[in-house]
Amino acid sequence: MLHFELVTPERLVRSEDVHMVVVPGTAGDFGVLEGHAPFMSTVRDGVLEIYKSGATTPETIRIEGGFAEVNDRGLTVLAEKAE
């Protein structure tokens, strides 16, 4: 499982283990699974798609701007806003 955190300046919005997250990067959407290579990306206004398991319909969260970081601990999205 992939550890995923969504953080805004006000609070920790989400911290959980999931199957996959699709992030609206400024160069295009990208999916992150467990074991993804480390990298950082800026994030555009758009929708995060959170897949709890491989065969589910994603939960969506609208975000505005920010950064995404993938490292050996998982995926962290630092968004300016999350709804």
C-alpha positions in Angstrom: 0.0 0.0 0.0 1.0 3.6 -0.7 1.1 6.0 2.3 -0.7 9.2 1.2 -0.9 12.6 2.9 -2.8 15.7 1.8 -1.8 18.9 3.7 -2.9 22.5 3.4 -1.5 25.5 5.3 -4.4 25.1 7.8 -4.4 21.4 8.5 -3.6 17.8 7.7 -6.6 16.8 5.4 -5.8 13.2 4.9 -3.3 10.6 6.1 -3.9 7.0 5.0 -2.7 4.0 3.1 -4.2 3.7 -0.4 -3.7 1.7 -3.6 -3.0 4.6 -5.9 -3.4 8.4 -6.2 -3.6 10.3 -9.5 -2.3 13.9 -9.1 -3.0 16.9 -11.4 0.6 17.9 -12.1 1.4 21.0 -14.1 3.0 18.9 -16.8 0.0 16.5 -16.8 -1.7 14.1 -14.5 0.5 11.4 -13.0 -0.4 8.2 -11.0 1.6 7.1 -7.9 1.7 3.5 -6.7 3.7 2.0 -3.9 7.4 1.8 -4.9 7.2 4.8 -7.3 10.6 6.5 -8.0 11.2 9.6 -5.9 10.4 12.9 -7.4 8.8 16.3 -6.9 6.3 18.2 -9.1 4.3 21.3 -8.9 0.5 20.8 -8.9 -2.1 22.7 -10.9 -5.7 23.4 -9.8 -7.6 20.1 -10.4 -8.8 16.9 -8.8 -6.9 14.3 -6.9 -8.2 10.8 -7.6 -7.7 8.5 -4.6 -8.1 4.7 -5.2 -8.5 2.8 -2.0 -8.0 -0.5 -3.8 -7.2 -1.5 -7.4 -10.8 -2.1 -8.5 -12.7 0.8 -6.9 -14.1 4.0 -8.2 -11.9 6.8 -7.0 -12.7 9.3 -4.3 -12.0 12.8 -5.6 -10.8 15.9 -3.8 -10.5 19.3 -5.5 -7.2 21.0 -4.8 -5.7 24.3 -5.8 -2.0 24.7 -6.5 1.0 23.4 -4.5 3.6 20.6 -4.7 3.7 16.9 -4.7 6.6 14.8 -3.3 7.1 11.1 -3.7 9.8 9.5 -1.5 10.5 6.2 0.3 7.7 7.1 2.9 5.0 7.6 0.2 3.2 10.6 -1.5 2.7 13.9 0.2 0.6 16.6 -1.6 1.0 20.1 -0.2 -1.9 22.0 -1.6 -2.8 25.7 -1.2 -6.5 24.6 -0.8 -8.4 21.3 -0.6 -12.2 20.9 -0.7 
